[in-house]
């Protein structure tokens, strides 16, 4: 039961950061948010380096980097395009499909580089 609840935690965290972004659009300038979330992403990379002390840590995007990109993207969408709410659902599905596609592409490329696995 705890694993199910813990699995929902990132979804709630991302949803709350999206809602607070829409509220910040009216109050803050883009440059102030950009500075904060760039620092937030750098802290995320520092955390990656702490747990993975190799150069590969910069290739991994963890929660802070994803939140920083998400918040800045939502800010720009809200500020300049003002899309209807259903468009956010369509955009999130498109980004998810792109992530799946890129994951498969990178995995296929890695398998070509390493060769077939023989038992």
Number of C-alpha atoms within 10 A of each C-alpha: 5 6 8 8 9 10 10 10 12 12 11 11 12 16 12 11 17 19 12 12 21 17 13 15 18 11 9 12 11 15 9 9 18 16 10 13 20 16 15 16 20 16 14 22 21 15 15 20 15 11 10 14 11 10 10 10 18 15 9 12 14 15 12 19 20 13 19 21 15 17 23 19 14 18 25 15 15 17 14 8 9 12 11 9 8 8 11 13 11 11 11 11 12 12 12 12 12 12 12 12 12 12 12 12 12 12 12 11 12 11 12 10 9 8 9 8 6 4 3
